[in-house]
């Protein structure tokens, strides 16, 4: 797994190339935590992520960092398996996994 980060004004995009699991979760969190404080929108680009386990839920729905409560997180490029996992989580517990705020380019009904 590798990542690339782009910051454009108040928006940052982190592109993930590879699977998201508990082995890759710490470096992904570190990449997000290292963003400048002025970044208010984080876009996870998952076009190159074929598999995501429950670690992806921890990454995408983690509580806000102290001092950064207003950072909006969205995701783009969801492949079938990660999208299926997110839909299952939202079905099971919609309050904990609010997909309407996370998904920026999936228009199919949940």
PyMOL commands that set and color helices and strands:
alter all, ss='L'
color gray80, all
select helices_A, chain A and resi 22-33+54-60+80-92+99-102
alter helices_A, ss='H'
color red, helices_A
select strands_A, chain A and resi 2-8+11-17+41-48+72-76
alter strands_A, ss='S'
color yellow, strands_A
deselect
rebuild
show_as cartoon
